[in-house]
Amino acid sequence: KSLKEQIVVSVACHTAEFLGKKAVDEGAKAYFGGVDELYVALPEPEHNYWEDIIELFLTIPRAILEGKSPEEALDMYKKTADGFIELYEKSLAVWESADFYLELMKRNKERMVLLK
């Protein structure tokens, strides 16, 4: 199927480096993907980090389906990540794994890019 004028969202490591460029060259309106590793999480006894990661990764497709522009969708993704970063920073003293997932969330925030 043609990618002409399509918006592609890939939650996978390194996809923006080659596949994203190829998709845009083939006519995709926009491509969201990772420029490095993207990380998932597990539920831990103190907090379900898995749900946070799912919420983060669903931000872009939800925003697009709501009629937001690709730029707005990426901004919403970054703001969602910021919310989790703030939560984890506030919870460092009480959540055993907060420091680990704080770093993963920061990386996921920075490594998701928009190509046009």
Backbone bond lengths (Angstrom), bond angles and torsions (degrees), N, CA, C in turn:
res aa  C-N    CA-C-N  psi(-1)  N-CA   C-N-CA  omega(-1)  CA-C   N-CA-C  phi
1 K - - - 1.439 - - 1.529 108.77 -
2 S 1.259 117.02 144.09 1.453 122.77 -179.76 1.530 111.51 -71.17
3 L 1.312 115.61 143.33 1.462 121.07 175.70 1.523 111.95 -93.38
4 K 1.314 116.53 2.96 1.461 120.95 -176.61 1.531 110.73 -53.67
5 E 1.321 115.05 121.96 1.467 124.51 178.12 1.533 113.76 64.76
6 Q 1.335 118.05 15.17 1.460 121.70 177.94 1.526 110.42 -90.47
7 I 1.327 116.64 155.29 1.456 122.93 171.55 1.521 106.69 -107.01
8 V 1.325 115.98 122.64 1.458 122.18 -176.50 1.527 108.30 -108.84
9 V 1.331 115.51 131.41 1.465 121.18 176.55 1.524 106.97 -121.06
10 S 1.328 115.64 117.81 1.454 121.29 178.87 1.517 109.52 -122.14
11 V 1.304 115.72 117.00 1.466 120.46 176.59 1.525 105.99 -99.30
12 A 1.317 114.27 76.07 1.454 120.63 -178.49 1.529 109.31 -151.06
13 C 1.300 115.01 149.13 1.462 121.48 -177.09 1.521 112.09 -62.59
14 H 1.303 116.08 137.46 1.467 125.07 170.77 1.527 115.47 63.27
15 T 1.313 119.28 7.82 1.465 119.06 -173.92 1.518 113.83 -68.25
16 A 1.316 117.57 -28.24 1.471 119.55 -179.49 1.521 111.23 -70.03
17 E 1.308 117.09 -22.36 1.454 121.03 -175.98 1.533 113.04 -67.37
18 F 1.307 117.70 -37.50 1.466 120.35 179.61 1.523 111.60 -124.78
19 L 1.316 117.08 -57.56 1.464 120.35 -176.34 1.525 112.03 -60.72
20 G 1.318 116.15 -40.33 1.459 119.54 179.79 1.510 112.22 -63.21
21 K 1.317 115.97 -45.14 1.471 120.15 178.22 1.523 110.36 -62.62
22 K 1.315 116.19 -41.22 1.471 120.95 178.91 1.527 110.49 -64.20
23 A 1.338 116.86 -43.66 1.469 120.98 179.96 1.525 110.89 -60.53
24 V 1.317 117.07 -44.51 1.460 120.78 179.43 1.527 110.11 -66.38
25 D 1.321 117.09 -41.21 1.467 120.48 176.17 1.522 111.89 -60.79
26 E 1.341 116.33 -30.90 1.468 121.80 -179.99 1.524 112.50 -85.03
27 G 1.338 116.59 2.03 1.461 119.57 174.37 1.509 117.22 108.99
28 A 1.340 117.43 3.40 1.464 118.66 177.77 1.523 109.37 -60.53
29 K 1.307 115.73 138.88 1.465 121.53 178.06 1.527 110.53 -66.38
30 A 1.336 116.68 -37.96 1.461 122.34 -179.61 1.520 109.07 -158.85
31 Y 1.309 115.03 152.97 1.462 121.30 177.31 1.525 108.48 -137.86
32 F 1.330 116.00 125.12 1.454 122.61 173.70 1.519 107.85 -105.85
33 G 1.316 117.04 130.76 1.453 119.81 178.08 1.515 111.21 -167.62
34 G 1.310 115.23 175.00 1.458 121.21 -178.30 1.516 112.47 -89.01
35 V 1.345 115.63 142.14 1.459 121.11 175.15 1.528 111.26 -100.10
36 D 1.287 116.22 3.19 1.460 123.49 178.57 1.529 105.23 -162.11
37 E 1.323 116.75 -161.93 1.457 118.40 177.62 1.526 110.64 -67.97
38 L 1.323 115.50 139.97 1.458 123.16 168.37 1.523 105.86 -109.96
39 Y 1.318 116.12 146.84 1.456 119.96 -171.04 1.517 112.83 -116.04
40 V 1.321 114.57 146.57 1.462 121.94 172.73 1.524 107.54 -106.32
41 A 1.298 116.78 179.06 1.459 120.85 -176.03 1.521 109.78 -140.50
42 L 1.286 114.83 173.44 1.461 122.46 177.56 1.520 109.49 -124.06
43 P 1.313 116.34 155.03 1.462 117.47 170.46 1.534 108.45 -71.24
44 E 1.304 116.07 132.60 1.464 121.53 177.45 1.525 107.43 -113.44
45 P 1.313 117.70 162.93 1.476 119.64 -178.80 1.532 113.26 -55.59
46 E 1.329 117.31 -35.57 1.463 119.50 -175.46 1.527 113.97 -86.48
47 H 1.338 117.65 -20.42 1.467 120.46 -176.03 1.530 109.07 -166.89
48 N 1.324 116.28 147.29 1.458 120.35 177.97 1.541 109.55 -92.61
49 Y 1.316 115.54 85.37 1.460 121.86 -179.35 1.528 111.41 -64.87
50 W 1.321 117.23 -28.07 1.464 122.15 177.65 1.527 110.71 -56.49
51 E 1.327 116.82 -45.97 1.468 120.51 179.35 1.526 111.71 -61.90
52 D 1.317 116.92 -35.86 1.461 120.63 178.29 1.526 111.39 -65.09
53 I 1.312 116.15 -43.45 1.471 120.34 179.90 1.526 110.35 -65.65
54 I 1.318 117.17 -41.75 1.465 120.50 177.20 1.525 109.63 -60.88
55 E 1.323 116.62 -46.06 1.474 120.83 177.96 1.535 110.44 -57.72
56 L 1.323 116.69 -44.51 1.464 120.39 178.80 1.522 111.24 -60.45
57 F 1.325 117.07 -51.33 1.458 120.28 -175.05 1.528 113.27 -69.24
58 L 1.320 117.79 -22.13 1.466 120.13 176.71 1.526 112.79 -85.06
59 T 1.315 117.79 -9.09 1.462 121.16 -177.92 1.526 112.10 -58.49
60 I 1.315 117.75 -46.04 1.469 120.53 -176.52 1.527 111.84 -66.21
61 P 1.328 119.73 -53.21 1.472 117.45 -179.96 1.529 113.23 -61.12
62 R 1.326 116.97 -37.27 1.471 119.26 177.63 1.529 110.48 -62.24
63 A 1.319 116.55 -44.76 1.468 120.44 -179.21 1.523 110.93 -62.09
64 I 1.321 117.11 -42.59 1.473 121.31 178.91 1.524 109.77 -62.95
65 L 1.333 116.70 -44.26 1.464 120.46 179.14 1.525 112.25 -64.71
66 E 1.321 117.01 -25.73 1.464 121.27 177.05 1.528 112.44 -83.87
67 G 1.344 116.73 1.02 1.454 120.47 177.03 1.516 115.37 92.39
68 K 1.311 117.55 9.21 1.456 120.71 177.63 1.529 110.06 -73.41
69 S 1.319 116.08 153.34 1.460 120.88 176.52 1.528 108.69 -73.45
70 P 1.331 117.48 161.42 1.469 119.22 175.98 1.529 112.52 -55.68
71 E 1.317 117.22 -39.44 1.464 120.33 179.54 1.530 111.07 -65.00
72 E 1.325 116.35 -41.93 1.463 120.13 177.29 1.528 111.04 -64.60
73 A 1.321 116.75 -38.41 1.462 120.99 179.46 1.527 110.82 -63.82
74 L 1.331 116.92 -42.45 1.458 119.62 178.49 1.525 110.49 -66.38
75 D 1.300 117.27 -39.16 1.463 121.06 177.05 1.529 110.48 -61.90
76 M 1.321 117.28 -42.49 1.463 121.03 177.84 1.533 110.75 -63.19
77 Y 1.325 116.89 -39.59 1.469 122.22 176.86 1.529 109.77 -58.74
78 K 1.313 116.38 -48.60 1.467 120.58 -178.45 1.535 111.43 -65.76
79 K 1.324 116.86 -37.94 1.470 119.85 177.72 1.525 111.11 -68.07
80 T 1.327 116.93 -36.43 1.470 120.24 175.79 1.520 109.97 -63.59
81 A 1.324 116.46 -44.80 1.471 120.39 176.80 1.525 110.40 -59.84
82 D 1.331 116.83 -42.73 1.470 120.41 179.09 1.520 111.51 -59.50
83 G 1.315 117.11 -38.19 1.464 120.66 177.81 1.516 112.03 -62.01
84 F 1.335 116.05 -42.76 1.467 119.40 177.96 1.526 110.99 -70.30
85 I 1.321 117.59 -37.79 1.463 121.17 177.26 1.527 109.69 -59.36
86 E 1.315 116.46 -45.80 1.462 120.60 178.43 1.528 111.42 -61.97
87 L 1.337 116.54 -43.14 1.470 120.63 178.33 1.522 111.09 -60.29
88 Y 1.322 116.71 -45.95 1.467 120.52 -178.40 1.530 111.13 -66.67
89 E 1.335 116.77 -38.94 1.466 119.58 177.80 1.527 111.06 -62.06
90 K 1.320 116.61 -40.46 1.469 120.87 179.00 1.528 111.66 -69.60
91 S 1.328 116.89 -21.08 1.461 121.32 -174.12 1.530 113.39 -103.24
92 L 1.314 117.68 5.90 1.467 120.51 -176.43 1.527 113.22 -55.10
93 A 1.304 116.99 -36.75 1.469 120.39 -176.75 1.521 113.43 -77.01
94 V 1.342 116.90 -18.09 1.467 118.67 -174.33 1.530 114.13 -119.47
95 W 1.313 118.29 -19.76 1.462 120.57 178.28 1.521 108.48 -104.77
96 E 1.297 115.79 118.14 1.465 122.06 -175.32 1.525 113.54 -57.45
97 S 1.306 117.94 -37.16 1.465 121.60 -175.61 1.525 113.64 -100.94
98 A 1.311 118.15 6.11 1.467 121.06 -175.07 1.519 112.66 -59.04
99 D 1.337 117.76 -38.14 1.468 119.45 -178.57 1.528 111.31 -64.74
100 F 1.316 116.83 -39.97 1.467 121.51 179.10 1.529 110.60 -64.46
101 Y 1.322 116.75 -49.86 1.464 119.98 -177.74 1.522 112.33 -73.38
102 L 1.305 117.92 -23.91 1.463 121.34 172.96 1.527 109.88 -60.37
103 E 1.310 116.75 -46.37 1.475 120.34 179.09 1.525 111.83 -65.94
104 L 1.330 116.37 -40.26 1.469 119.09 178.30 1.526 111.12 -63.22
105 M 1.316 117.19 -41.57 1.471 120.83 -179.73 1.523 110.51 -65.28
106 K 1.316 117.61 -40.80 1.462 120.82 177.01 1.523 110.74 -60.34
107 R 1.310 116.53 -43.08 1.466 120.69 179.75 1.521 111.36 -66.19
108 N 1.336 117.03 -43.36 1.472 119.60 178.25 1.521 110.83 -61.92
109 K 1.309 117.22 -36.73 1.456 121.27 178.89 1.530 111.03 -61.03
110 E 1.316 116.09 -47.06 1.463 121.12 -174.44 1.530 113.74 -80.26
111 R 1.295 117.66 -24.76 1.467 120.58 -171.95 1.525 114.76 -92.35
112 M 1.331 117.25 -9.23 1.462 120.17 174.17 1.520 107.33 -87.19
113 V 1.336 115.64 125.80 1.469 119.62 -177.53 1.529 110.64 -127.67
114 L 1.311 113.97 163.74 1.450 123.18 175.95 1.519 108.23 -114.20
115 L 1.315 116.23 125.46 1.464 121.69 174.92 1.530 107.64 -111.56
116 K 1.325 115.55 141.07 1.477 120.58 177.65 1.509 108.96 -138.02
